[in-house]
Amino acid sequence: MRTIYIIDIIGRHSGAHYYNKRLKDTLGLKYKNTIILSNYSDRSDAEKPLLINFFEGNTFAKVSGFVYSLLRYYLFIARHTDDYFIFLSYGNASESFFAWPLIFCRKKIVDAHEVISLISGGSINNFARRSFAGLLYNHIADAVILHSARSEELINGLRFKKKRIFIPHFTYDTEKEYDERKIPAEVRSLILENRVNILFFGYMRLSKGIDHIIKTAENIAGTVTGSSINLIVAGNDPKGLVVSLLKSTGKDVSDVLSCLLRYISDDELRYLFTRADYVIIPYTQISQSGVLEMAVHFRKPLITSSLDYFREFLDRYPSFGMCFPNDPGSLVTLLEKIIRNSRNKTDNYYTTDDIRRYLSDKDPESFLKELQTVFPDEAD
């Protein structure tokens, strides 16, 4: 019996392991053998991870880790060409080093997290990303898994003619409990009692609207609204984007903004999502959002930008949160409303009907049936 291998070169670097687990669990409803190949092991009895986390460390560590991972990966693929593969793509040109050997494999599906990366890059980098996307989808993949209308539009732009399998972003099913002993003081200090704690979480980039968070902090600093709000920014910021934005502000925003700019561990994530009152997602571009799914998992009200992706989500599940228009003062107005509601206890988030509808929409049965047309004869 063939094995399905889920290939994810990012893994724990940006929290993709939560998605990987849910994908593996979903595949397990029909397929017996599914294994994750990444920079972490998904089984307690497994050998060391196939890949090294080559995104961290100094330049030598990154380069040597990349080369070592690539060699191990090539040897693995050479031994398993008759198996099935799902390749998670984030639209980065560097993925091409890992994607091209799959052309020799029996069946392969690309799971499009981003068709073309939203991380800012120069014209040469952007050209390389588009060129790689054309190669990946039109010449390597036998099918694509899509999660959003934006990804489908980009796929259309590539003139992709093969099978498309659509499913909304998988519902997360991670533990909510955290180990108190693993929560350092710098994480605990992010949560302020007697304030409304609003969490912005994830890898820092401009397309996620982090500049909007900083600008809002500047607008409410020293105001009555600011005295009731605590904006929390937590996540990896290797390019120093947040520090640069803070330097450009004309005010001291430390009273309304709490930052922890590093990798956040699983226990720390659970602590922050448990203790936060709201999760804010002010993105300006997005194909899908793991942070949104994590917020829903922890039943935290969402504050989103007015992207179609979010508006359609909240139109479908209105009790899950609220969105704000894309103008400078709209978020401040919404924060004022949140403060009033919290004082008057008029919130009514995550109603039973909306939760039931949400879970029903995530039913993987049709997804698995479509998958079997590409990965045949493996189902029970």
N, C-alpha and C positions, 0 to 999 in steps of 0.2 A: 504493500500500500504506500502510495506516495505521501510525502510530507509537504505541508504548506509552510513556507518560511516567510515571516514578516521582516523585511529589511528596513531598519531605521537608523541612519547614521547619526542623528542628533540625540535621540534617547533622553537621558536624564539632564542633558545640558539645558533644555528649556521646558521640561515637564512633559515631553511627548510620551513618557512611559505610562502616564495615566490613560492616554488614548490607546496605546498599544495593548494594554491589558484588556480594555473593553473590546477592542477588535478581536483579540484572541479568544475571549470568552464568547463572543458572538459566533465566531467561526466554529467554536467547540460544540455548538448546538447541532451541527451537521457533520463536521469533519473530526476524525479521531486524533490526527497528528498535526498539531500546529505549534511552531516554535518561533520565538522572537530572536532575531539576530541584531544586536545593538551593542552599546557600550556599557551594558549592565546585564546581569543574568536574571531571567524571569522565573527561575526555578531554584529552590534551595539546594537541590542535589546536582545542579548542573556544573559543568566545567566553567572555567573563567570566561568572561564575555569575549565574543569574537573580536570586537572592536575596542579600541582605547578612546576615551573622551579626549580627542585631540583639539578640542575647542578651548581647553584651559591650559594654564602654565605659560612659561616663557616661549620665545620663538623656537628654540631648539626642541623643547618638549612637544610643541604643536607639530612641527615638521616631522620629527622622528616618530611620533605617535601616529601621524597620518600615514606615513610610508609603511610602518609596521602593520597597521590595520589593513591597509590596502593589500599587502602581500598575503596576509592570512585570509582575507576575503577572497582573493583570486583563487587561492588553493581550494578554499571551501566550495566555491562555485564550480570549479573544474570537476569536483567529486560528486556534484549533485545536479548535473544538468538535466536529469530526468524528473526532477521534482518541480513543484509549483512555487511561485514567488509572488509576493505582494510588496512592491517597492514604494515606500512613503517618500513623496517628493514635496519639497518646500520651495521649489523654483530657483534653486541656486546652481550656478554653472559648475561649481565644484562637485556636485553630485554625479557629473558625467563620468568621473573616474570609477564610480561604483555601479553606474547603470549600464554601461556598454557591454560588460560580459554577459548580461542577462539575455542578449540576443541569441546566445547559444543554448539557452534553456528551453525546456519543453513548453511551458506556459508561464506568462508573467502579466500581472496587472499593476498599474500605477495608481496609487491612492493619492489623489491630488489635494494636499493641504493648501498649497499655493501653486498655481500653474507657473507664474513668474513671481519671483520674490518681491516683497514689498520693502525690504531693507534697502535703504538708499545706496546708490552706486553710480559710478561715472558712466559715460556713454559707452565705453568699451565693455564694461561689466554688464551693462544692460543689453548690449548687442549679444554678448556671450550667453546670457540667460535665455534670450529669445531663440537663439540658434540651438541651444541645448534642448529647450522645450519642444521645438520642432522635431529634433532627432528622437527624443524620448517617446513622445506620444505617437508620432507617425511611423516610426521605424523599429522601435523596440517593444512597446506595449502591445498586448493583444486586446486589452480593454482598459477602461479607466473608471475609477470610483470617484464620484463627484458629490460634494456636500452643499453646494450653493449655486445660485444663479450666476454670480460673478465668475466662478470657475468655468461654468458652462459657456459663458460669453467668450472667455479667453480661449477655451478649447475650440469654439467655433472659428475664432480668428486664426487658429492654426490649421483649419480645414481638416480636422480630425474626423475620419470616416468609420472608425471601428466601434465596438460595443461600448455603451455608456451605462454604468450602474449607479443609480442615484440613491443616496440615503442621507437624511440629516445627520449632523454631527452626533456621534454616539453619546448616549447618556453615561456619565461617569458613575462608577460604583466603588469608590475608594473608601477606606475607613475614615471616620470622622474623629475618632479618639486620638489624642496625642499624648506623648510621654512628657510629663511636666519637667522631668530632669533634663530634657533636651531643648528646652526653651530658654535661651540666654536672656540676660537683662536687656540687651539692645533690642530684642524682639518684643519683649513685654512692654518696654517703654513706648512702643508705637501706639498702643491703645490707651486712650485717655478717658478716665471716668468722667461722668457728667457732661460729656460731649457726644455729638453724633459722629461716630467713626466711619469714614467713607474710604474704602480700600481701592486703590489702583494697583493692579498686580500684573507682573510679567516682564518679559524682556523689553527694554526701553528702545523705542524707535519713534520717529516723528509721526509715522502713519497711525500710531496708536493714540495720537492726540495728547501726548504728555505735555506739550507746550500749552495746551488748553488748561490743564490742571495747574500749571505754574501761574498762568495768567489769572485764573480764578482765585488762587491763593493771594495773589497781589491785590486783586480787587476787594477781597473781604478782610484782608489784614487790618486790624485796628478798628473794625466795625462791630456792631452788635451781632451781626450774622457770624462773623469770624470767631466771636467768643463762644459760640455754640457748636462750631464745626471743627473737626480734625480730619484733614485730608492726609491719607497715608499712601506713600509711594514705596512699593517694595518689589524688588526684582533686580536682575542683572543689568548692569549698564557699562559694558566694557569700553565703550567709546566716550564716556564721560558726558553724555548728552544732558543729563539733568543738572549736573554741576555747571555746565556752560549756560543753560537756560536761567539758572538761579543767579548767576553772575550778571546777567543782563537785566534783571529786575530792578526797579527803582525803590523797592521797599524791603524791609526785613519781614520775611514771611514765616519765620521759625515758629511763631505762635499758632499758626494755622496749618502748617505743613510738617509732617514727620516723614523722614526718608531712611530707607535701608537699601543701599544700592550694591547688592551682591547676590550670589546664588542663594535661594531660599530652600531649605531642606523640606522633606515631606512633613515632618512634625511641625516645623515652623509654619508651613502653608496651612495645615489644619488648624493651628492656633489662630492665625490671622483671619481665616474665613469663619471660624467659630465666633470670634470675638468682635468682628466688624459688624456694623449695623447695615451698611449698604456696600455694594460693589459697583464701581463706576467704570464704564467702558466708552470713552469719548472718541473712538476711532474715526479716522477720516477715510480709511480704506480697509476692507476686510473681505476675505472669502469665507472664513469660518472662525469661530472663537471658542477655544478651550476654556478661557476664563469665564465666559458666559455659562458654559455647561457646569463648571465647578461651582459657580454662584448658585445655580439652580439646585445642584446636589446638596448644598449647605442651606438651601432655602433663604438666601439673602436677596433682598430686593435689588433690582438692577436700575442703574441710572445710565442710559445709553445716549449716544449721538443719534441723529436722525437718518442714518444710513438706511437704505431699503432693507438690508438684511435684518437690522434691529427693529425697524418699524413693523415689518411683516411678522416678526417673532412676537412682538408685544401686542399686535393686533390679534394674533392667534391665542395668546395667553396674557390677557391684559393685567391680571393680578400679579404678574411676575415683576413688574416694575414700571418705569416711565422713561420717555425719551425727551430730549430738549432740542430745540431748533439750533441751527448753526449760526448763531449770532453771539457777540461778546457778552451781553448781559443776561442771556436766557438761562444759563446754568446758575448764576447767582439768584435769579428769581425762583428757580426750582429749589435751590437749597433753602431759601426762606420758607417756602411751602413745606418742605420736609421738616424743618424745625417746628413750625406751627402744628403739623400733624403729630409729631412725636410728643409734644407737650399735651395735646388734646387726646392723644391715643386714638386717632381716627384711622390708623393704617389697617388695611385688610388685604394683606399680600398672601399669595399662594393658596388660593381657594381650592377646595376639593375638586370642583369641576375642571378647573384649569390644569391641575396636576394630572387628573385622569386623562384628559385630552392629550397632554404632553407625552405621557407614557404610551398611550395608544399610537401616537404618531411615530414613536421610535420603534415600533414593532419590527423586528428584523426579518420576518418570514419572507417577504417579497424580495428583500435584498439577497437572502441566501438562495432563493430560487434562481435569481438572475446570475448569481455567482456560479451556480452549478453548470450553467451553459458554457462557462469558460473553463472551470475546473471540474470536469466530469468524473464520474465513477468513483468519487472519494466519499460520498455521503453514505451514512448508515442505511 
